[in-house]
Amino acid sequence: MKTLDRFRGPRISVDNDRCEVFGICVWEAPALFQLDRDGRLRYRRQLQEEDFEQAAAAARCCPMQAIVLRGMQDE
């Protein structure tokens, strides 16, 4: 199904209800996460292979456990 192609592969999701915008993810994965001036967290949903390590570190370090990696090979 072509409509599902955009959902395949590794990706990041952030539970905005849990996220307290501590910004630790920005330190762990600056290529994936950034805090805007308005205090909102922006992130790149789709991952490349070279992003896996940083994305996993950001998810591990999130004190609110708001970051989830989906579509990883060992999932």
PQR file with spaces between the fields and no chain letter, atoms N, CA, C, O and H, PARSE charges and radii, in Angstrom:
ATOM       1  N    MET     1       0.819   -1.183    0.000 -0.4000 1.5000
ATOM       2  CA   MET     1       0.000    0.000    0.000 -0.0000 2.0000
ATOM       3  C    MET     1       0.861    1.245    0.000  0.5500 1.7000
ATOM       4  O    MET     1       1.685    1.412    0.899 -0.5500 1.4000
ATOM       5  N    LYS     2       0.707    2.086   -0.933 -0.4000 1.5000
ATOM       6  CA   LYS     2       1.510    3.292   -1.021 -0.0000 2.0000
ATOM       7  C    LYS     2       1.236    4.264    0.119  0.5500 1.7000
ATOM       8  O    LYS     2       2.133    5.006    0.517 -0.5500 1.4000
ATOM       9  H    LYS     2       0.037    1.950   -1.663  0.4000 1.0000
ATOM      10  N    THR     3       0.033    4.277    0.647 -0.4000 1.5000
ATOM      11  CA   THR     3      -0.295    5.220    1.716 -0.0000 2.0000
ATOM      12  C    THR     3       0.450    4.919    3.007  0.5500 1.7000
ATOM      13  O    THR     3       0.593    5.800    3.855 -0.5500 1.4000
ATOM      14  H    THR     3      -0.696    3.673    0.324  0.4000 1.0000
ATOM      15  N    LEU     4       0.926    3.693    3.171 -0.4000 1.5000
ATOM      16  CA   LEU     4       1.648    3.340    4.386 -0.0000 2.0000
ATOM      17  C    LEU     4       3.155    3.503    4.260  0.5500 1.7000
ATOM      18  O    LEU     4       3.850    3.392    5.270 -0.5500 1.4000
ATOM      19  H    LEU     4       0.809    2.977    2.483  0.4000 1.0000
ATOM      20  N    ASP     5       3.691    3.757    3.087 -0.4000 1.5000
ATOM      21  CA   ASP     5       5.124    3.856    2.900 -0.0000 2.0000
ATOM      22  C    ASP     5       5.766    4.899    3.809  0.5500 1.7000
ATOM      23  O    ASP     5       6.880    4.691    4.290 -0.5500 1.4000
ATOM      24  H    ASP     5       3.127    3.848    2.266  0.4000 1.0000
ATOM      25  N    ARG     6       5.097    5.993    4.047 -0.4000 1.5000
ATOM      26  CA   ARG     6       5.698    7.044    4.864 -0.0000 2.0000
ATOM      27  C    ARG     6       5.801    6.647    6.333  0.5500 1.7000
ATOM      28  O    ARG     6       6.512    7.305    7.092 -0.5500 1.4000
ATOM      29  H    ARG     6       4.192    6.162    3.656  0.4000 1.0000
ATOM      30  N    PHE     7       5.113    5.589    6.752 -0.4000 1.5000
ATOM      31  CA   PHE     7       5.150    5.144    8.133 -0.0000 2.0000
ATOM      32  C    PHE     7       6.152    4.024    8.368  0.5500 1.7000
ATOM      33  O    PHE     7       6.359    3.600    9.505 -0.5500 1.4000
ATOM      34  H    PHE     7       4.535    5.054    6.135  0.4000 1.0000
ATOM      35  N    ARG     8       6.772    3.546    7.303 -0.4000 1.5000
ATOM      36  CA   ARG     8       7.732    2.450    7.440 -0.0000 2.0000
ATOM      37  C    ARG     8       9.105    3.000    7.764  0.5500 1.7000
ATOM      38  O    ARG     8       9.419    4.156    7.481 -0.5500 1.4000
ATOM      39  H    ARG     8       6.604    3.890    6.379  0.4000 1.0000
ATOM      40  N    GLY     9       9.897    2.163    8.350 -0.4000 1.5000
ATOM      41  CA   GLY     9      11.259    2.564    8.684 -0.0000 2.0000
ATOM      42  C    GLY     9      11.329    3.183   10.065  0.5500 1.7000
ATOM      43  O    GLY     9      10.302    3.475   10.678 -0.5500 1.4000
ATOM      44  H    GLY     9       9.642    1.224    8.580  0.4000 1.0000
ATOM      45  N    PRO    10      12.532    3.381   10.545 -0.5600 1.5000
ATOM      46  CA   PRO    10      12.731    3.918   11.884  0.2800 2.0000
ATOM      47  C    PRO    10      12.254    5.364   11.977  0.5500 1.7000
ATOM      48  O    PRO    10      12.447    6.165   11.062 -0.5500 1.4000
ATOM      49  N    ARG    11      11.627    5.672   13.103 -0.4000 1.5000
ATOM      50  CA   ARG    11      11.132    7.020   13.319 -0.0000 2.0000
ATOM      51  C    ARG    11      11.054    7.310   14.821  0.5500 1.7000
ATOM      52  O    ARG    11      11.069    6.404   15.655 -0.5500 1.4000
ATOM      53  H    ARG    11      11.470    5.022   13.847  0.4000 1.0000
ATOM      54  N    ILE    12      10.972    8.586   15.126 -0.4000 1.5000
ATOM      55  CA   ILE    12      10.879    9.061   16.504 -0.0000 2.0000
ATOM      56  C    ILE    12       9.471    9.570   16.735  0.5500 1.7000
ATOM      57  O    ILE    12       8.873   10.185   15.851 -0.5500 1.4000
ATOM      58  H    ILE    12      10.960    9.322   14.449  0.4000 1.0000
ATOM      59  N    SER    13       8.949    9.320   17.903 -0.4000 1.5000
ATOM      60  CA   SER    13       7.732   10.001   18.317 -0.0000 2.0000
ATOM      61  C    SER    13       7.953   10.536   19.730  0.5500 1.7000
ATOM      62  O    SER    13       8.659    9.931   20.536 -0.5500 1.4000
ATOM      63  H    SER    13       9.434    8.821   18.621  0.4000 1.0000
ATOM      64  N    VAL    14       7.341   11.671   20.010 -0.4000 1.5000
ATOM      65  CA   VAL    14       7.448   12.293   21.321 -0.0000 2.0000
ATOM      66  C    VAL    14       6.050   12.470   21.878  0.5500 1.7000
ATOM      67  O    VAL    14       5.171   13.027   21.220 -0.5500 1.4000
ATOM      68  H    VAL    14       6.767   12.163   19.355  0.4000 1.0000
ATOM      69  N    ASP    15       5.854   11.993   23.090 -0.4000 1.5000
ATOM      70  CA   ASP    15       4.577   12.164   23.776 -0.0000 2.0000
ATOM      71  C    ASP    15       4.579   13.561   24.390  0.5500 1.7000
ATOM      72  O    ASP    15       5.190   13.790   25.434 -0.5500 1.4000
ATOM      73  H    ASP    15       6.568   11.540   23.624  0.4000 1.0000
ATOM      74  N    ASN    16       3.896   14.483   23.738 -0.4000 1.5000
ATOM      75  CA   ASN    16       3.908   15.877   24.185 -0.0000 2.0000
ATOM      76  C    ASN    16       3.230   16.074   25.533  0.5500 1.7000
ATOM      77  O    ASN    16       3.476   17.078   26.202 -0.5500 1.4000
ATOM      78  H    ASN    16       3.400   14.297   22.891  0.4000 1.0000
ATOM      79  N    ASP    17       2.386   15.142   25.943 -0.4000 1.5000
ATOM      80  CA   ASP    17       1.776   15.232   27.268 -0.0000 2.0000
ATOM      81  C    ASP    17       2.785   14.912   28.364  0.5500 1.7000
ATOM      82  O    ASP    17       2.670   15.404   29.486 -0.5500 1.4000
ATOM      83  H    ASP    17       2.186   14.327   25.400  0.4000 1.0000
ATOM      84  N    ARG    18       3.766   14.090   28.036 -0.4000 1.5000
ATOM      85  CA   ARG    18       4.803   13.725   29.013 -0.0000 2.0000
ATOM      86  C    ARG    18       6.007   14.655   28.967  0.5500 1.7000
ATOM      87  O    ARG    18       6.657   14.882   29.988 -0.5500 1.4000
ATOM      88  H    ARG    18       3.859   13.690   27.124  0.4000 1.0000
ATOM      89  N    CYS    19       6.306   15.191   27.792 -0.4000 1.5000
ATOM      90  CA   CYS    19       7.502   16.015   27.602 -0.0000 2.0000
ATOM      91  C    CYS    19       7.421   17.288   28.439  0.5500 1.7000
ATOM      92  O    CYS    19       6.443   18.032   28.359 -0.5500 1.4000
ATOM      93  H    CYS    19       5.778   15.007   26.963  0.4000 1.0000
ATOM      94  N    GLU    20       8.443   17.528   29.234 -0.4000 1.5000
ATOM      95  CA   GLU    20       8.540   18.738   30.056 -0.0000 2.0000
ATOM      96  C    GLU    20       9.580   19.702   29.498  0.5500 1.7000
ATOM      97  O    GLU    20       9.914   20.689   30.154 -0.5500 1.4000
ATOM      98  H    GLU    20       9.237   16.923   29.300  0.4000 1.0000
ATOM      99  N    VAL    21      10.089   19.441   28.318 -0.4000 1.5000
ATOM     100  CA   VAL    21      11.026   20.289   27.574 -0.0000 2.0000
ATOM     101  C    VAL    21      12.282   20.599   28.404  0.5500 1.7000
ATOM     102  O    VAL    21      12.720   21.747   28.479 -0.5500 1.4000
ATOM     103  H    VAL    21       9.818   18.640   27.785  0.4000 1.0000
ATOM     104  N    PHE    22      12.846   19.567   29.017 -0.4000 1.5000
ATOM     105  CA   PHE    22      14.110   19.726   29.727 -0.0000 2.0000
ATOM     106  C    PHE    22      15.251   20.006   28.754  0.5500 1.7000
ATOM     107  O    PHE    22      16.205   20.703   29.099 -0.5500 1.4000
ATOM     108  H    PHE    22      12.490   18.634   28.955  0.4000 1.0000
ATOM     109  N    GLY    23      15.157   19.469   27.542 -0.4000 1.5000
ATOM     110  CA   GLY    23      16.164   19.727   26.521 -0.0000 2.0000
ATOM     111  C    GLY    23      17.337   18.766   26.513  0.5500 1.7000
ATOM     112  O    GLY    23      18.299   18.981   25.776 -0.5500 1.4000
ATOM     113  H    GLY    23      14.382   18.903   27.261  0.4000 1.0000
ATOM     114  N    ILE    24      17.282   17.721   27.306 -0.4000 1.5000
ATOM     115  CA   ILE    24      18.380   16.748   27.328 -0.0000 2.0000
ATOM     116  C    ILE    24      18.507   16.066   25.972  0.5500 1.7000
ATOM     117  O    ILE    24      19.613   15.732   25.547 -0.5500 1.4000
ATOM     118  H    ILE    24      16.501   17.547   27.905  0.4000 1.0000
ATOM     119  N    CYS    25      17.398   15.860   25.299 -0.4000 1.5000
ATOM     120  CA   CYS    25      17.421   15.237   23.972 -0.0000 2.0000
ATOM     121  C    CYS    25      18.198   16.108   22.984  0.5500 1.7000
ATOM     122  O    CYS    25      18.851   15.590   22.078 -0.5500 1.4000
ATOM     123  H    CYS    25      16.500   16.132   25.644  0.4000 1.0000
ATOM     124  N    VAL    26      18.126   17.415   23.157 -0.4000 1.5000
ATOM     125  CA   VAL    26      18.860   18.334   22.284 -0.0000 2.0000
ATOM     126  C    VAL    26      20.361   18.156   22.470  0.5500 1.7000
ATOM     127  O    VAL    26      21.121   18.210   21.503 -0.5500 1.4000
ATOM     128  H    VAL    26      17.596   17.835   23.893  0.4000 1.0000
ATOM     129  N    TRP    27      20.786   17.944   23.708 -0.4000 1.5000
ATOM     130  CA   TRP    27      22.208   17.714   23.984 -0.0000 2.0000
ATOM     131  C    TRP    27      22.671   16.371   23.431  0.5500 1.7000
ATOM     132  O    TRP    27      23.779   16.256   22.908 -0.5500 1.4000
ATOM     133  H    TRP    27      20.168   17.900   24.493  0.4000 1.0000
ATOM     134  N    GLU    28      21.822   15.363   23.549 -0.4000 1.5000
ATOM     135  CA   GLU    28      22.184   14.018   23.099 -0.0000 2.0000
ATOM     136  C    GLU    28      22.111   13.854   21.584  0.5500 1.7000
ATOM     137  O    GLU    28      22.901   13.112   21.002 -0.5500 1.4000
ATOM     138  H    GLU    28      20.922   15.456   23.974  0.4000 1.0000
ATOM     139  N    ALA    29      21.170   14.540   20.945 -0.4000 1.5000
ATOM     140  CA   ALA    29      20.963   14.377   19.502 -0.0000 2.0000
ATOM     141  C    ALA    29      20.628   15.723   18.855  0.5500 1.7000
ATOM     142  O    ALA    29      19.494   15.942   18.430 -0.5500 1.4000
ATOM     143  H    ALA    29      20.528   15.143   21.418  0.4000 1.0000
ATOM     144  N    PRO    30      21.610   16.624   18.780 -0.5600 1.5000
ATOM     145  CA   PRO    30      21.338   17.960   18.242  0.2800 2.0000
ATOM     146  C    PRO    30      20.922   17.966   16.770  0.5500 1.7000
ATOM     147  O    PRO    30      20.297   18.923   16.314 -0.5500 1.4000
ATOM     148  N    ALA    31      21.255   16.927   16.033 -0.4000 1.5000
ATOM     149  CA   ALA    31      20.840   16.857   14.628 -0.0000 2.0000
ATOM     150  C    ALA    31      19.376   16.438   14.491  0.5500 1.7000
ATOM     151  O    ALA    31      18.779   16.595   13.426 -0.5500 1.4000
ATOM     152  H    ALA    31      21.763   16.150   16.404  0.4000 1.0000
ATOM     153  N    LEU    32      18.801   15.906   15.567 -0.4000 1.5000
ATOM     154  CA   LEU    32      17.431   15.405   15.529 -0.0000 2.0000
ATOM     155  C    LEU    32      16.433   16.280   16.276  0.5500 1.7000
ATOM     156  O    LEU    32      15.267   16.364   15.892 -0.5500 1.4000
ATOM     157  H    LEU    32      19.285   15.778   16.433  0.4000 1.0000
ATOM     158  N    PHE    33      16.893   16.935   17.349 -0.4000 1.5000
ATOM     159  CA   PHE    33      16.013   17.724   18.205 -0.0000 2.0000
ATOM     160  C    PHE    33      16.494   19.156   18.307  0.5500 1.7000
ATOM     161  O    PHE    33      17.694   19.422   18.240 -0.5500 1.4000
ATOM     162  H    PHE    33      17.841   16.867   17.661  0.4000 1.0000
ATOM     163  N    GLN    34      15.554   20.081   18.470 -0.4000 1.5000
ATOM     164  CA   GLN    34      15.919   21.467   18.749 -0.0000 2.0000
ATOM     165  C    GLN    34      14.785   22.132   19.516  0.5500 1.7000
ATOM     166  O    GLN    34      13.613   21.799   19.337 -0.5500 1.4000
ATOM     167  H    GLN    34      14.580   19.865   18.524  0.4000 1.0000
ATOM     168  N    LEU    35      15.155   23.079   20.374 -0.4000 1.5000
ATOM     169  CA   LEU    35      14.170   23.865   21.092 -0.0000 2.0000
ATOM     170  C    LEU    35      14.031   25.203   20.386  0.5500 1.7000
ATOM     171  O    LEU    35      15.016   25.907   20.168 -0.5500 1.4000
ATOM     172  H    LEU    35      16.107   23.350   20.519  0.4000 1.0000
ATOM     173  N    ASP    36      12.809   25.545   20.035 -0.4000 1.5000
ATOM     174  CA   ASP    36      12.553   26.820   19.381 -0.0000 2.0000
ATOM     175  C    ASP    36      12.490   27.937   20.415  0.5500 1.7000
ATOM     176  O    ASP    36      12.401   27.683   21.617 -0.5500 1.4000
ATOM     177  H    ASP    36      12.009   24.972   20.213  0.4000 1.0000
ATOM     178  N    ARG    37      12.535   29.147   19.944 -0.4000 1.5000
ATOM     179  CA   ARG    37      12.466   30.303   20.833 -0.0000 2.0000
ATOM     180  C    ARG    37      11.165   30.349   21.622  0.5500 1.7000
ATOM     181  O    ARG    37      11.114   30.883   22.730 -0.5500 1.4000
ATOM     182  H    ARG    37      12.607   29.353   18.968  0.4000 1.0000
ATOM     183  N    ASP    38      10.117   29.784   21.037 -0.4000 1.5000
ATOM     184  CA   ASP    38       8.824   29.774   21.732 -0.0000 2.0000
ATOM     185  C    ASP    38       8.732   28.664   22.777  0.5500 1.7000
ATOM     186  O    ASP    38       7.686   28.489   23.402 -0.5500 1.4000
ATOM     187  H    ASP    38      10.158   29.350   20.137  0.4000 1.0000
ATOM     188  N    GLY    39       9.824   27.909   22.971 -0.4000 1.5000
ATOM     189  CA   GLY    39       9.870   26.856   23.972 -0.0000 2.0000
ATOM     190  C    GLY    39       9.331   25.515   23.511  0.5500 1.7000
ATOM     191  O    GLY    39       9.209   24.588   24.311 -0.5500 1.4000
ATOM     192  H    GLY    39      10.674   28.051   22.463  0.4000 1.0000
ATOM     193  N    ARG    40       9.010   25.402   22.243 -0.4000 1.5000
ATOM     194  CA   ARG    40       8.504   24.130   21.714 -0.0000 2.0000
ATOM     195  C    ARG    40       9.647   23.253   21.239  0.5500 1.7000
ATOM     196  O    ARG    40      10.664   23.735   20.741 -0.5500 1.4000
ATOM     197  H    ARG    40       9.109   26.156   21.593  0.4000 1.0000
ATOM     198  N    LEU    41       9.456   21.967   21.405 -0.4000 1.5000
ATOM     199  CA   LEU    41      10.428   20.988   20.938 -0.0000 2.0000
ATOM     200  C    LEU    41      10.117   20.626   19.494  0.5500 1.7000
ATOM     201  O    LEU    41       8.987   20.262   19.166 -0.5500 1.4000
ATOM     202  H    LEU    41       8.630   21.575   21.810  0.4000 1.0000
ATOM     203  N    ARG    42      11.107   20.727   18.647 -0.4000 1.5000
ATOM     204  CA   ARG    42      10.980   20.311   17.247 -0.0000 2.0000
ATOM     205  C    ARG    42      11.907   19.115   17.058  0.5500 1.7000
ATOM     206  O    ARG    42      12.988   19.051   17.642 -0.5500 1.4000
ATOM     207  H    ARG    42      12.025   21.024   18.913  0.4000 1.0000
ATOM     208  N    TYR    43      11.471   18.187   16.246 -0.4000 1.5000
ATOM     209  CA   TYR    43      12.300   17.012   16.010 -0.0000 2.0000
ATOM     210  C    TYR    43      12.024   16.445   14.633  0.5500 1.7000
ATOM     211  O    TYR    43      10.954   16.621   14.052 -0.5500 1.4000
ATOM     212  H    TYR    43      10.592   18.239   15.772  0.4000 1.0000
ATOM     213  N    ARG    44      13.036   15.759   14.142 -0.4000 1.5000
ATOM     214  CA   ARG    44      12.937   15.093   12.847 -0.0000 2.0000
ATOM     215  C    ARG    44      12.378   13.695   13.090  0.5500 1.7000
ATOM     216  O    ARG    44      12.976   12.900   13.815 -0.5500 1.4000
ATOM     217  H    ARG    44      13.906   15.616   14.614  0.4000 1.0000
ATOM     218  N    ARG    45      11.240   13.400   12.489 -0.4000 1.5000
ATOM     219  CA   ARG    45      10.570   12.127   12.750 -0.0000 2.0000
ATOM     220  C    ARG    45      11.260   10.937   12.089  0.5500 1.7000
ATOM     221  O    ARG    45      11.453    9.898   12.720 -0.5500 1.4000
ATOM     222  H    ARG    45      10.754   14.046   11.900  0.4000 1.0000
ATOM     223  N    GLN    46      11.629   11.089   10.826 -0.4000 1.5000
ATOM     224  CA   GLN    46      12.270    9.990   10.098 -0.0000 2.0000
ATOM     225  C    GLN    46      13.757    9.951   10.431  0.5500 1.7000
ATOM     226  O    GLN    46      14.408   10.992   10.519 -0.5500 1.4000
ATOM     227  H    GLN    46      11.472   11.933   10.314  0.4000 1.0000
ATOM     228  N    LEU    47      14.277    8.769   10.612 -0.4000 1.5000
ATOM     229  CA   LEU    47      15.684    8.589   10.963 -0.0000 2.0000
ATOM     230  C    LEU    47      16.465    7.985    9.810  0.5500 1.7000
ATOM     231  O    LEU    47      15.933    7.224    9.001 -0.5500 1.4000
ATOM     232  H    LEU    47      13.748    7.923   10.540  0.4000 1.0000
ATOM     233  N    GLN    48      17.716    8.337    9.757 -0.4000 1.5000
ATOM     234  CA   GLN    48      18.671    7.693    8.862 -0.0000 2.0000
ATOM     235  C    GLN    48      19.484    6.729    9.716  0.5500 1.7000
ATOM     236  O    GLN    48      19.473    6.823   10.943 -0.5500 1.4000
ATOM     237  H    GLN    48      18.147    8.955   10.414  0.4000 1.0000
ATOM     238  N    GLU    49      20.176    5.820    9.084 -0.4000 1.5000
ATOM     239  CA   GLU    49      20.957    4.823    9.819 -0.0000 2.0000
ATOM     240  C    GLU    49      21.973    5.473   10.765  0.5500 1.7000
ATOM     241  O    GLU    49      22.196    4.984   11.873 -0.5500 1.4000
ATOM     242  H    GLU    49      20.185    5.743    8.087  0.4000 1.0000
ATOM     243  N    GLU    50      22.577    6.560   10.330 -0.4000 1.5000
ATOM     244  CA   GLU    50      23.591    7.218   11.168 -0.0000 2.0000
ATOM     245  C    GLU    50      22.982    7.935   12.379  0.5500 1.7000
ATOM     246  O    GLU    50      23.718    8.375   13.262 -0.5500 1.4000
ATOM     247  H    GLU    50      22.396    6.957    9.430  0.4000 1.0000
ATOM     248  N    ASP    51      21.663    8.058   12.433 -0.4000 1.5000
ATOM     249  CA   ASP    51      20.976    8.723   13.547 -0.0000 2.0000
ATOM     250  C    ASP    51      20.612    7.782   14.682  0.5500 1.7000
ATOM     251  O    ASP    51      20.279    8.241   15.774 -0.5500 1.4000
ATOM     252  H    ASP    51      21.065    7.701   11.715  0.4000 1.0000
ATOM     253  N    PHE    52      20.667    6.479   14.452 -0.4000 1.5000
ATOM     254  CA   PHE    52      20.182    5.501   15.433 -0.0000 2.0000
ATOM     255  C    PHE    52      20.802    5.687   16.813  0.5500 1.7000
ATOM     256  O    PHE    52      20.095    5.728   17.820 -0.5500 1.4000
ATOM     257  H    PHE    52      20.938    6.105   13.565  0.4000 1.0000
ATOM     258  N    GLU    53      22.106    5.796   16.851 -0.4000 1.5000
ATOM     259  CA   GLU    53      22.805    5.865   18.131 -0.0000 2.0000
ATOM     260  C    GLU    53      22.393    7.100   18.930  0.5500 1.7000
ATOM     261  O    GLU    53      22.110    7.006   20.125 -0.5500 1.4000
ATOM     262  H    GLU    53      22.680    5.763   16.033  0.4000 1.0000
ATOM     263  N    GLN    54      22.360    8.258   18.269 -0.4000 1.5000
ATOM     264  CA   GLN    54      21.961    9.485   18.957 -0.0000 2.0000
ATOM     265  C    GLN    54      20.493    9.439   19.388  0.5500 1.7000
ATOM     266  O    GLN    54      20.148    9.889   20.481 -0.5500 1.4000
ATOM     267  H    GLN    54      22.590    8.335   17.298  0.4000 1.0000
ATOM     268  N    ALA    55      19.645    8.903   18.539 -0.4000 1.5000
ATOM     269  CA   ALA    55      18.221    8.810   18.870 -0.0000 2.0000
ATOM     270  C    ALA    55      18.008    7.903   20.081  0.5500 1.7000
ATOM     271  O    ALA    55      17.209    8.221   20.962 -0.5500 1.4000
ATOM     272  H    ALA    55      19.925    8.538   17.652  0.4000 1.0000
ATOM     273  N    ALA    56      18.707    6.794   20.126 -0.4000 1.5000
ATOM     274  CA   ALA    56      18.592    5.870   21.257 -0.0000 2.0000
ATOM     275  C    ALA    56      19.105    6.522   22.535  0.5500 1.7000
ATOM     276  O    ALA    56      18.514    6.334   23.599 -0.5500 1.4000
ATOM     277  H    ALA    56      19.356    6.535   19.410  0.4000 1.0000
ATOM     278  N    ALA    57      20.188    7.279   22.453 -0.4000 1.5000
ATOM     279  CA   ALA    57      20.723    7.982   23.621 -0.0000 2.0000
ATOM     280  C    ALA    57      19.731    9.023   24.131  0.5500 1.7000
ATOM     281  O    ALA    57      19.542    9.165   25.339 -0.5500 1.4000
ATOM     282  H    ALA    57      20.669    7.431   21.589  0.4000 1.0000
ATOM     283  N    ALA    58      19.103    9.744   23.220 -0.4000 1.5000
ATOM     284  CA   ALA    58      18.108   10.748   23.612 -0.0000 2.0000
ATOM     285  C    ALA    58      16.926   10.086   24.312  0.5500 1.7000
ATOM     286  O    ALA    58      16.444   10.592   25.325 -0.5500 1.4000
ATOM     287  H    ALA    58      19.257    9.628   22.238  0.4000 1.0000
ATOM     288  N    ALA    59      16.455    8.960   23.782 -0.4000 1.5000
ATOM     289  CA   ALA    59      15.339    8.245   24.389 -0.0000 2.0000
ATOM     290  C    ALA    59      15.701    7.731   25.778  0.5500 1.7000
ATOM     291  O    ALA    59      14.895    7.822   26.704 -0.5500 1.4000
ATOM     292  H    ALA    59      16.847    8.548   22.959  0.4000 1.0000
ATOM     293  N    ARG    60      16.912    7.189   25.927 -0.4000 1.5000
ATOM     294  CA   ARG    60      17.365    6.680   27.226 -0.0000 2.0000
ATOM     295  C    ARG    60      17.477    7.789   28.262  0.5500 1.7000
ATOM     296  O    ARG    60      17.157    7.581   29.432 -0.5500 1.4000
ATOM     297  H    ARG    60      17.567    7.114   25.175  0.4000 1.0000
ATOM     298  N    CYS    61      17.930    8.965   27.840 -0.4000 1.5000
ATOM     299  CA   CYS    61      18.218   10.061   28.765 -0.0000 2.0000
ATOM     300  C    CYS    61      17.011   10.917   29.112  0.5500 1.7000
ATOM     301  O    CYS    61      17.076   11.725   30.038 -0.5500 1.4000
ATOM     302  H    CYS    61      18.190    9.133   26.889  0.4000 1.0000
ATOM     303  N    CYS    62      15.928   10.757   28.398 -0.4000 1.5000
ATOM     304  CA   CYS    62      14.745   11.581   28.658 -0.0000 2.0000
ATOM     305  C    CYS    62      14.186   11.260   30.053  0.5500 1.7000
ATOM     306  O    CYS    62      13.729   10.140   30.285 -0.5500 1.4000
ATOM     307  H    CYS    62      15.875   10.100   27.646  0.4000 1.0000
ATOM     308  N    PRO    63      14.217   12.225   30.984 -0.5600 1.5000
ATOM     309  CA   PRO    63      13.742   11.932   32.343  0.2800 2.0000
ATOM     310  C    PRO    63      12.243   11.634   32.405  0.5500 1.7000
ATOM     311  O    PRO    63      11.783   10.990   33.348 -0.5500 1.4000
ATOM     312  N    MET    64      11.488   12.087   31.429 -0.4000 1.5000
ATOM     313  CA   MET    64      10.049   11.854   31.413 -0.0000 2.0000
ATOM     314  C    MET    64       9.668   10.647   30.555  0.5500 1.7000
ATOM     315  O    MET    64       8.489   10.306   30.454 -0.5500 1.4000
ATOM     316  H    MET    64      11.861   12.610   30.663  0.4000 1.0000
ATOM     317  N    GLN    65      10.660   10.001   29.939 -0.4000 1.5000
ATOM     318  CA   GLN    65      10.443    8.858   29.049 -0.0000 2.0000
ATOM     319  C    GLN    65       9.399    9.190   27.988  0.5500 1.7000
ATOM     320  O    GLN    65       8.500    8.397   27.710 -0.5500 1.4000
ATOM     321  H    GLN    65      11.617   10.279   30.021  0.4000 1.0000
ATOM     322  N    ALA    66       9.538   10.382   27.400 -0.4000 1.5000
ATOM     323  CA   ALA    66       8.577   10.865   26.413 -0.0000 2.0000
ATOM     324  C    ALA    66       8.974   10.506   24.984  0.5500 1.7000
ATOM     325  O    ALA    66       8.163   10.639   24.067 -0.5500 1.4000
ATOM     326  H    ALA    66      10.268   11.026   27.627  0.4000 1.0000
ATOM     327  N    ILE    67      10.205   10.054   24.785 -0.4000 1.5000
ATOM     328  CA   ILE    67      10.698    9.754   23.440 -0.0000 2.0000
ATOM     329  C    ILE    67      10.604    8.259   23.177  0.5500 1.7000
ATOM     330  O    ILE    67      11.071    7.440   23.968 -0.5500 1.4000
ATOM     331  H    ILE    67      10.864    9.946   25.529  0.4000 1.0000
ATOM     332  N    VAL    68       9.992    7.922   22.050 -0.4000 1.5000
ATOM     333  CA   VAL    68       9.843    6.514   21.669 -0.0000 2.0000
ATOM     334  C    VAL    68      10.407    6.336   20.267  0.5500 1.7000
ATOM     335  O    VAL    68      10.116    7.124   19.368 -0.5500 1.4000
ATOM     336  H    VAL    68       9.613    8.588   21.407  0.4000 1.0000
ATOM     337  N    LEU    69      11.209    5.308   20.088 -0.4000 1.5000
ATOM     338  CA   LEU    69      11.734    4.941   18.775 -0.0000 2.0000
ATOM     339  C    LEU    69      10.889    3.803   18.246  0.5500 1.7000
ATOM     340  O    LEU    69      10.651    2.813   18.938 -0.5500 1.4000
ATOM     341  H    LEU    69      11.446    4.668   20.818  0.4000 1.0000
ATOM     342  N    ARG    70      10.443    3.953   17.023 -0.4000 1.5000
ATOM     343  CA   ARG    70       9.605    2.923   16.403 -0.0000 2.0000
ATOM     344  C    ARG    70      10.239    2.486   15.097  0.5500 1.7000
ATOM     345  O    ARG    70      10.965    3.245   14.455 -0.5500 1.4000
ATOM     346  H    ARG    70      10.636    4.757   16.461  0.4000 1.0000
ATOM     347  N    GLY    71       9.958    1.262   14.718 -0.4000 1.5000
ATOM     348  CA   GLY    71      10.453    0.750   13.448 -0.0000 2.0000
ATOM     349  C    GLY    71      11.926    0.398   13.455  0.5500 1.7000
ATOM     350  O    GLY    71      12.532    0.255   12.393 -0.5500 1.4000
ATOM     351  H    GLY    71       9.368    0.645   15.239  0.4000 1.0000
ATOM     352  N    MET    72      12.507    0.258   14.622 -0.4000 1.5000
ATOM     353  CA   MET    72      13.912   -0.133   14.722 -0.0000 2.0000
ATOM     354  C    MET    72      14.018   -1.601   14.358  0.5500 1.7000
ATOM     355  O    MET    72      13.044   -2.342   14.486 -0.5500 1.4000
ATOM     356  H    MET    72      12.014    0.375   15.485  0.4000 1.0000
ATOM     357  N    GLN    73      15.168   -2.023   13.913 -0.4000 1.5000
ATOM     358  CA   GLN    73      15.369   -3.391   13.452 -0.0000 2.0000
ATOM     359  C    GLN    73      15.167   -4.427   14.529  0.5500 1.7000
ATOM     360  O    GLN    73      14.712   -5.532   14.236 -0.5500 1.4000
ATOM     361  H    GLN    73      15.960   -1.421   13.809  0.4000 1.0000
ATOM     362  N    ASP    74      15.494   -4.104   15.779 -0.4000 1.5000
ATOM     363  CA   ASP    74      15.347   -5.078   16.862 -0.0000 2.0000
ATOM     364  C    ASP    74      13.991   -4.985   17.551  0.5500 1.7000
ATOM     365  O    ASP    74      13.777   -5.617   18.586 -0.5500 1.4000
ATOM     366  H    ASP    74      15.864   -3.206   16.018  0.4000 1.0000
ATOM     367  N    GLU    75      13.073   -4.202   16.984 -0.4000 1.5000
ATOM     368  CA   GLU    75      11.758   -4.018   17.574 -0.0000 2.0000
ATOM     369  C    GLU    75      10.900   -5.252   17.422  0.5500 1.7000
ATOM     370  O    GLU    75       9.752   -5.264   17.867 -0.5500 1.4000
ATOM     371  H    GLU    75      13.247   -3.689   16.144  0.4000 1.0000
